[in-house]
Amino acid sequence: MKVEPLTSRSISVEINGETYEHEVDARRLLVHFLRDDLELTGTHVGCDTGNCGACTVHLDGLSIKSCMMLAVQADGATIETVESLAQDGRLQPLQQAFSDHHALQCGYCTPGMLMSAKHLLDHNPEPTEGEIRKAIQGNICRCTGYVNIVAAIMAASKGEVSA
Amino acid sequence: MTETTVTPERPITVEGTETKRGWAGQSVPRKEDKRLVQGQGVFFDDVKRHGMGYLHFVRSPYAHAGITSIDVSKAAELEGVYGTLIGEEVAALTDPFFELSTPPGAHIKDYALAVGKVRFMGEPVAAVVATTRELARDAADLVEVEYEPLDTLVGGEQALADGAPILHDDAGSNVVWSGVFDWGEIDTALAEADHVVKIERLHFDRFSSTPLECSGCLVEYERATGQWTLFCNHQMPGVGAIWMGPALRVGLDKLRFVTHDIGGGFGNKICLHPYYVACCLLARKLKRPVQWTEWRTDQHTANGHGNERTFLDIEVPVKSDGTMLGFKVRAIDDCGAFPRYEPLGCIIWAQVTPGCYRWRNVRVDFTQVCTNKSPVSPNRGYSRMQHLWLTERIIDIVAQELELDPVEIRKRNYIKADEFPYETPNGCIYDSGDYARCLDIALDLIDYKGLVARRRDAESRGKLLGFGIGSTLDSGTNNFGQSQLLNPDLQFSGNNEVATVKLDIFGELIVTLGTVPQGQGHETVASQLVADLLGVTPDDVYVRPGHDSFWNSHAGFSGTYASQFAVTGLEAVKGATLQLADQIKRLAGVILGGVGSDAIELADGFARIKDNPEAALPFMACGAIINANNAGLPPELDDVTLNCRYVYRPPFQVPDKERNFGNLTLTYATQIHACFVEVDRETGVYEIVDYAAVDDCGTRIHPQIVEGQVHGATAHALGAATHEIFVYDEDGMLLTSNFYDYHVPHALDMPPIKTGHIESPSPFNSLGTKGMGEGGGAGIHVVGAALQDALRPLGRPIVTRSCNPYHRVWELMTTPEESRALVEVERR
């Protein structure tokens, strides 16, 4: 008897504290699952090769590019996206620092940039400028030249953000 | 880290306001940020509609080939596929896009999909729409296209050679446009000069600023009205509609462009009309919304590249004291397979004909050609950047060959601060500036005085230190009349931009802009101006994000391009706000007992009697009276709507077509950059070790945004100077088609940037502002100059290309005679 391979399956993922059960195509990229199936459109797509980092999210505590992973691979995982950062309408310090320092122009890279920066500060609360640049080297920004992004992450690490 | 050397003495207060709060001039928090940092921005790809289908283009794997057959049947049979479109249908249902050029370019036929023949790798030949992105891609793979490969043309100079393959049979030539611009007396200057420096060839490489968000749209077709709505990221919808309407055989009333947040544009989102027309045809054909999101590889292979330009037979007359009298050059511009926005680039450079210099004799023999490469689109610094690179290369090559100091030769040839407004040989009016002062600030920032010690220090570490300067202008607010210098029959001239400002029932102040921002913070900047003029705070002003052609706040040239918002956009906002202020005062005068509007002031959200502030009417009451409680108002208020629209038109004339003479842009912002590089003697690998960017864009409304633009323009230029290049092989295959191969600056690539500024207000608009943001590519010029300086001890090679990755530096180091052979000095 010929067995047809499964082309979709049901997954369960915890995203930003909420559990989602969803049938997904086996070839659905995680980023498209987030954006198109769950309407979590804060995570962006900027390339098709894993270079730009606009789709960066946290998966089980790791900072990953969600265009480089299939949704089915995330089954059982805990994910945080940019939508998890602000609480009750109050910006997370990195978000406030980005605004204070004009670390975003078009804002397209910003969600991924914030998630990479958050991962850095979660693991290295007092980074040097070199460590900051290294931590965001997988995130491309075409607007800012990174000058103000580095300044914003530095400010957030020192708690120097406006109220 | 950024160091700002000069801070404004006081915030600027806009004239004409009764209040003195001076929001303009301060870096207030950006309105856009709150949504964007939370991932709540609305980009076109975030928008969904019930029953929409995803479009995928079938693209040519060949650079040049005849299309023998297209069979979509297998794709159409796939479950979940809604439908297809091929070139033959496009040719039947649409007319070719209009061409701006005179013949031969005028005869080029450009459609939404390839018709009969493909002319560049990645050109769309068919489109498939399906239920999901993935399925559309699958279906596209099932479309069978038979090609008959043709000889390929990849070089601009080869396009003019006898026997070259002809891309467009209708044109009968690869030339799009050609013409000679001759100002002053270059032959006399060359005859009378003490020295003539000749440069055989320079080449400005092909690159693009590659916005992180790719292009795309979601198109809905309404059968009842025949109207298309495009949720999109077109950055110049006014002109997009002018292309699309006639092609689709409809009036502009049938095309509604809606943008919200746009993930960067840089000019690359101006020539989207072929893709959008295909989407429109499919939305109508399939009776459902059609969504198209360009893939990154598609953007690199087939969307807008920057213009590639070869400069030949340059001759520069120089006096013995280093005074330069002008130059002559033959320029060949390679616009890729279709002109689209071209041949406008054949004249746009003339906005900055002599660069920053007092050169009075210039002859440019300009030819634009088609090749089997991606079509070009305006790219940050459009066409002026290429020309300014030429002027900066000229100055540094002359300096090196005649043993002149790069600082001194610039200062000797710069237009002087007391010469503004300065008329260039071709009639452009440089409004204001102080180039020498900007240069001094840049030199201070990088500690130029320490040059000798730094050279010695670098040498001790096996490095060669190089010093470079880039002096550029960012000409802003186009006079579209310059298009008539290319084609006298074109009916474009002047420029315009629109804004509306209204006061609504509950006191809401609502601003709509014709501009189409892509990160420039227009919501914030517009609110600063409105707040100053109405006596409120920026928080009280709601500026609608994005653009909508149905807001009645756009005109033919609406959009965000060519460094103009600070002039055209803000003048429109100011005009509309002043009208509203006047109406509020007249209304309040009547309500508060019949005083004249002169007696009313606007402050703290009230219209009140100046001499009796107790007698005050809140804006909310004004809005409510006019909109909802207007019985008994006297006839003299009949024209008061509290909903004011203003169209700003800059003061332009149509240029003189006989002499190619006239003012082509309203304002000229200055960028003077300086840097040190260190080149490794063993490998050619180099690093920018100190960098300063000094900017003068006149009055700054939001200094932080201005500085952000300076950073961004510098990053683009440094990318283009060091790594970013679209490389084609001899078969026309693009070798750098994604971010793996096409290396844009990452955080570790960017050197520390020091910034400084001066403010030379423009006398040509009421705000003193100048458009800025494109930046003139100063970073490209400065790196080239510094590399040439660093390599001087290794046989004095000449930097002849705009992009100098390490392997090119290595070639310059190891075979200096090759580039030296391109330069000759005639000493008299």
Interface residues (C-beta under 8 A of the other chain):
Chain A: D25 R27 R28 H32 R35 D36 L40 T41 G42 T43 H44 V45 G46 C47 D48 T49 N51 C52 A54 T81 V82 E83 L85 A86 L91 Q95 Q96 F98 S99 D100 H102 L104 Q105 C106 G107 Y108 C109 T110 P111 L114 E129 I132 R133 K134 I136 Q137 G138 N139 I140 C141 R142 C143 T144 G145 Y146 V147 N148 I149 V150 A151
Chain B: M1 T2 S27 P29 R30 E32 D33 K34 R35 L36 V37 Q38 G39 Q40 G41 F43 D45 D46 K48 T132 R133 E134 S209 T210 P211 L212 E213 C214 D261 I262 G263 G264 F266 T293 W295 R296 T297 Q518 G519 Q520 G521 Q704 I705 E707 G708 H711 G712 T714 A715 H716 L718 N738 F739 Y740 V744 P745 H746 A747 L748 M750 I753
